[in-house]
Amino acid sequence: MTDQTSTRRNRPAGKLHSIGELAERWGVSTRTLQRQIKSGALRAHRIGRLVRVSEADAADFLKKNRDE
């Protein structure tokens, strides 16, 4: 396996969203999402100082936190 293949595996699938984008989309504060990331409930990718959430991780978070 080459280094390039290994790198491709670790890439998040789908679009990456900023905390601000998700907060606006979900109608919550950015601080709420930051707390969820810090607690480990919402997976995030750190790119330098930027924090991004993949579409798959956002969908998984919503699925796990749905009231039934």
Backbone as ProteinMPNN parsed JSONL, in Angstrom:
{"seq_chain_A": "MTDQTSTRRNRPAGKLHSIGELAERWGVSTRTLQRQIKSGALRAHRIGRLVRVSEADAADFLKKNRDE", "coords_chain_A": {"N_chain_A": [[0.85, -1.173, 0.0], [0.595, 2.181, -0.869], [1.7, 5.445, 0.282], [-0.027, 7.372, -0.712], [-2.427, 5.964, -1.177], [-3.085, 5.282, 1.439], [-3.567, 7.834, 2.497], [-5.85, 8.6, 1.072], [-7.78, 6.921, 2.152], [-8.235, 7.969, 4.69], [-9.596, 10.281, 4.276], [-12.482, 12.291, 4.733], [-15.738, 11.328, 3.688], [-17.804, 12.889, 1.312], [-19.197, 16.25, 1.482], [-17.608, 18.853, 3.384], [-18.566, 20.665, 6.235], [-18.655, 23.861, 7.803], [-18.656, 24.88, 11.264], [-20.317, 27.052, 11.64], [-21.995, 26.904, 9.375], [-23.404, 24.499, 9.868], [-24.622, 25.149, 12.317], [-26.371, 27.202, 11.585], [-27.97, 25.826, 9.747], [-29.14, 23.873, 11.394], [-30.343, 25.378, 13.329], [-29.189, 26.07, 15.796], [-26.793, 27.282, 18.245], [-23.363, 28.176, 17.524], [-21.732, 27.624, 19.622], [-23.049, 25.545, 20.931], [-22.634, 23.434, 19.119], [-19.853, 23.324, 19.242], [-19.501, 22.425, 21.86], [-20.617, 19.87, 21.61], [-18.786, 18.701, 19.871], [-16.453, 18.824, 21.43], [-17.185, 17.084, 23.492], [-17.204, 14.739, 22.167], [-19.418, 13.725, 20.973], [-20.125, 14.658, 18.469], [-18.382, 14.112, 15.622], [-15.471, 15.644, 14.292], [-13.279, 17.228, 11.925], [-10.083, 18.499, 12.044], [-8.43, 20.995, 10.414], [-5.664, 22.451, 10.267], [-6.283, 25.398, 11.863], [-8.915, 25.338, 11.353], [-12.175, 23.935, 11.759], [-14.055, 21.29, 10.682], [-16.992, 19.481, 9.722], [-17.94, 16.428, 8.436], [-20.397, 15.512, 5.962], [-21.363, 12.935, 6.345], [-20.714, 12.452, 9.066], [-22.268, 14.432, 10.274], [-24.838, 13.56, 9.593], [-24.857, 11.108, 10.924], [-24.66, 11.954, 13.593], [-27.115, 13.32, 13.881], [-28.867, 11.204, 13.503], [-28.286, 9.557, 15.719], [-29.137, 11.184, 17.771], [-31.835, 11.588, 17.675], [-35.163, 12.091, 18.727], [-37.482, 9.646, 19.598]], "CA_chain_A": [[0.0, 0.0, 0.0], [1.398, 3.392, -0.946], [1.275, 6.529, 1.17], [-1.16, 8.042, -1.32], [-3.607, 5.151, -0.921], [-3.389, 5.428, 2.855], [-4.13, 9.166, 2.688], [-7.213, 8.611, 0.534], [-8.657, 6.207, 3.076], [-8.523, 8.782, 5.861], [-10.363, 11.461, 3.903], [-13.913, 12.173, 4.992], [-16.569, 11.206, 2.491], [-18.813, 13.935, 1.166], [-18.872, 17.652, 1.718], [-17.254, 19.274, 4.732], [-19.312, 21.846, 6.658], [-18.117, 24.615, 8.935], [-19.528, 24.899, 12.44], [-21.317, 28.09, 11.376], [-22.973, 26.386, 8.41], [-24.27, 23.527, 10.535], [-25.415, 25.838, 13.338], [-27.461, 27.893, 10.89], [-28.829, 24.798, 9.157], [-29.856, 23.151, 12.442], [-31.017, 26.323, 14.223], [-28.558, 26.066, 17.119], [-25.64, 28.176, 18.297], [-22.07, 27.559, 17.232], [-21.219, 27.137, 20.915], [-23.672, 24.232, 21.164], [-21.919, 22.445, 18.306], [-18.495, 23.2, 19.786], [-19.595, 21.553, 23.036], [-20.853, 18.507, 21.135], [-17.5, 18.227, 19.326], [-15.542, 18.627, 22.562], [-17.61, 15.91, 24.257], [-17.027, 13.546, 21.341], [-20.695, 13.303, 20.411], [-20.103, 15.04, 17.058], [-17.019, 13.985, 15.091], [-15.031, 16.777, 13.485], [-11.945, 17.158, 11.335], [-9.345, 19.742, 12.236], [-7.525, 21.291, 9.313], [-5.012, 23.632, 10.825], [-7.145, 25.979, 12.891], [-10.307, 25.187, 10.919], [-12.896, 22.747, 12.202], [-15.063, 20.94, 9.691], [-17.761, 18.27, 9.998], [-18.348, 15.82, 7.166], [-21.834, 15.263, 5.794], [-21.644, 11.63, 6.957], [-20.673, 12.596, 10.527], [-23.434, 15.228, 10.66], [-26.014, 12.685, 9.486], [-24.751, 10.12, 11.996], [-24.982, 12.661, 14.831], [-28.563, 13.55, 13.91], [-29.523, 9.893, 13.65], [-28.089, 9.09, 17.094], [-29.742, 12.115, 18.729], [-33.242, 11.809, 17.293], [-36.197, 11.65, 19.678], [-38.432, 8.707, 18.994]], "C_chain_A": [[0.896, 1.237, 0.0], [0.884, 4.426, 0.04], [0.049, 7.234, 0.622], [-2.461, 7.278, -1.067], [-4.046, 5.299, 0.53], [-4.051, 6.777, 3.138], [-5.563, 9.219, 2.201], [-8.198, 7.947, 1.481], [-9.104, 7.074, 4.238], [-9.322, 10.034, 5.54], [-11.836, 11.248, 4.226], [-14.68, 12.098, 3.684], [-17.583, 12.339, 2.461], [-18.287, 15.313, 1.496], [-18.495, 17.899, 3.177], [-17.971, 20.58, 5.041], [-18.587, 22.54, 7.803], [-19.12, 24.538, 10.088], [-20.657, 25.916, 12.22], [-22.401, 27.625, 10.416], [-23.945, 25.426, 9.081], [-25.165, 24.19, 11.576], [-26.606, 26.535, 12.698], [-28.465, 26.885, 10.339], [-29.707, 24.125, 10.203], [-30.57, 24.071, 13.431], [-30.496, 26.279, 15.651], [-27.376, 27.022, 17.087], [-24.355, 27.42, 17.939], [-21.475, 26.975, 18.505], [-21.791, 25.755, 21.24], [-22.928, 23.157, 20.384], [-20.486, 22.255, 18.804], [-18.484, 22.3, 21.015], [-19.796, 20.096, 22.631], [-19.568, 17.901, 20.563], [-16.54, 17.916, 20.467], [-15.887, 17.375, 23.364], [-17.415, 14.611, 23.473], [-18.311, 13.05, 20.707], [-20.779, 13.587, 18.913], [-18.657, 14.983, 16.58], [-16.696, 15.165, 14.197], [-13.614, 16.531, 12.986], [-11.285, 18.512, 11.541], [-8.333, 19.873, 11.112], [-6.832, 22.588, 9.693], [-5.863, 24.15, 11.968], [-8.627, 25.852, 12.55], [-10.903, 23.897, 11.464], [-14.003, 22.496, 11.2], [-15.721, 19.621, 10.082], [-18.208, 17.706, 8.651], [-19.855, 15.605, 7.156], [-22.223, 13.957, 6.477], [-21.664, 11.722, 8.477], [-21.862, 13.408, 11.04], [-24.693, 14.361, 10.64], [-26.02, 11.645, 10.607], [-25.129, 10.739, 13.345], [-26.488, 12.868, 14.958], [-29.325, 12.253, 14.14], [-29.451, 9.398, 15.098], [-28.844, 9.942, 18.109], [-31.196, 12.446, 18.399], [-34.155, 11.294, 18.409], [-37.141, 10.716, 18.955], [-39.581, 8.456, 19.93]], "O_chain_A": [[1.844, 1.324, 0.781], [-0.221, 4.305, 0.568], [-0.822, 7.65, 1.386], [-3.488, 7.889, -0.773], [-5.236, 5.425, 0.816], [-4.99, 6.853, 3.93], [-6.412, 9.824, 2.855], [-9.342, 8.387, 1.59], [-10.227, 6.934, 4.723], [-9.689, 10.778, 6.449], [-12.375, 10.16, 4.02], [-14.31, 12.732, 2.695], [-18.152, 12.696, 3.492], [-17.1, 15.509, 1.753], [-19.0, 17.238, 4.084], [-17.989, 21.494, 4.218], [-17.984, 21.892, 8.659], [-20.281, 24.176, 9.897], [-21.808, 25.662, 12.575], [-23.582, 27.912, 10.614], [-25.158, 25.521, 8.891], [-26.336, 23.834, 11.705], [-27.722, 26.466, 13.213], [-29.675, 27.081, 10.457], [-30.875, 23.835, 9.946], [-31.322, 23.596, 14.282], [-31.261, 26.43, 16.603], [-27.001, 27.516, 16.024], [-24.283, 26.195, 18.041], [-20.793, 25.951, 18.467], [-21.083, 24.897, 21.767], [-22.625, 22.092, 20.921], [-19.967, 21.138, 18.785], [-17.564, 21.502, 21.194], [-19.216, 19.194, 23.235], [-19.301, 16.715, 20.757], [-15.891, 16.87, 20.472], [-14.996, 16.685, 23.858], [-17.457, 13.521, 24.042], [-18.299, 12.058, 19.978], [-21.427, 12.846, 18.173], [-17.805, 15.721, 17.076], [-17.544, 15.631, 13.436], [-12.861, 15.737, 13.55], [-11.875, 19.55, 11.242], [-7.5, 18.995, 10.888], [-7.353, 23.68, 9.466], [-6.134, 23.429, 12.927], [-9.489, 26.212, 13.351], [-10.207, 22.891, 11.608], [-14.798, 23.388, 10.904], [-15.093, 18.756, 10.693], [-18.782, 18.42, 7.829], [-20.497, 15.529, 8.204], [-23.274, 13.869, 7.11], [-22.535, 11.135, 9.118], [-22.404, 13.117, 12.106], [-25.512, 14.422, 11.557], [-27.071, 11.341, 11.17], [-25.834, 10.12, 14.142], [-27.068, 12.621, 16.015], [-30.306, 12.217, 14.882], [-30.433, 8.885, 15.636], [-29.159, 9.465, 19.199], [-31.711, 13.485, 18.814], [-33.945, 10.212, 18.957], [-37.546, 10.98, 17.823], [-40.488, 7.692, 19.604]]}, "name": "protein", "num_of_chains": 1, "seq": "MTDQTSTRRNRPAGKLHSIGELAERWGVSTRTLQRQIKSGALRAHRIGRLVRVSEADAADFLKKNRDE"}
